[in-house]
């Protein structure tokens, strides 16, 4: 995907997430997500914060987090998530079409953010939003190339990831096959889609320490 195609996918997925958020009850806004300690409102506010972050915002967040990136993002998300749900959704509508992204990140981080965090929200709620395979492939390529924070190459060393709905494979060793959506969740440390994977590498995946950790705070650790 070229730069324009990536941004088109970001905008479609943010709009779809905003549409879904508008249907949630107050109880669902406070429901836990796949990110431990993060409620739906925190994750929702975090996703759209990508289009609001500037260098000064990042410095302030890291200062509050005492230099710990995960802690900084968690505190920032909780602050943003305390606002009324209508205000959070309004941010999505107001920033529709924005190409701003946090300093030090590529254009693929916002795509990774919205794809993975949408699943962090919908899966615990028993809802469904299909991840576009081509967009998921672009995000997976970015994750595979990043040494931090997901460390996918190291965690999944000795295995070959093979997508069954688009042309994508990575790694070396026994195969773990599945949809690009399921593989992207695995690459980013989520175990929620393991039952959608197959192949001779699955027993090795389960037996490899750290290969499939519990759900991580994820894609904005990512950002």
Secondary structure by P-SEA (a helix, b strand, c coil): ccaaaaaaaaaaaaaaaaaaaaaccccccccccccccccaaaaaaaaaccccccaaaaaaaaaaacccaaaaaaaaaaaaacccaaaaaaaaaaaccccccccccccaaaaaaaaaaaaaccccccbbbbccaaaaaaaaaaaaacccccccccccccbbbbbccccccccccbbbbbcaaaaaaaaaccccccccccccaaaaaaacccccccccccccccc
